[in-house]
């Protein structure tokens, strides 16, 4: 044993400790909201904030739903009519 080595705080490399992100939707309401969220996001007529407000969810939950539906998340650009 090396001196006080056992009392030292362990150092972790965040890149090596990263776990894959998995979203599990277990209610019909959440699954249906994920479908609607993906549809509205793909249409591109509403901002992320507007979609979240429409569905009464947070923006972070909206992004979780989009990841669940395997939607590519990119920069918001308002579609032209």
TARA-V282328 format. One record per residue. RES is the residue in one small letter. D_LAST is the distance of its C-alpha to the last C-alpha in Angstrom with 1 decimal. Layout:
res: {RES;RES}
d_last: {D_LAST;D_LAST}
This chain:
res: {x;x;x;x;x;x;x;x;x;x;x;x;x;x;x;x;x;x;x;x;x;x;x;x;x;x;x;x;x;x;x;x;x;x;x;x;x;x;x;x;x;x;x;x;x;x;x;x;x;x;x;x;x;x;x;x;x;x;x;x;x;x;x;x;x;x;x;x;x;x;x;x;x;x;x;x;x;x;x;x;x}
d_last: {70.7;69.6;70.4;67.7;65.0;64.6;63.6;60.9;57.3;55.7;53.0;50.0;47.5;44.1;42.8;45.6;45.5;41.8;41.4;38.5;36.0;36.1;34.1;35.8;34.2;37.0;35.6;33.5;31.5;30.7;29.8;27.5;25.8;25.5;23.8;21.3;20.8;20.2;17.6;15.6;16.1;15.1;11.7;11.1;9.3;12.7;15.3;18.7;20.3;18.1;18.7;22.4;22.7;21.1;23.7;26.4;27.2;27.6;25.4;28.3;28.5;24.8;25.5;28.6;26.7;24.3;27.4;29.0;26.3;26.4;22.8;22.4;21.7;20.1;18.6;15.6;12.5;9.4;6.5;3.8;0.0}
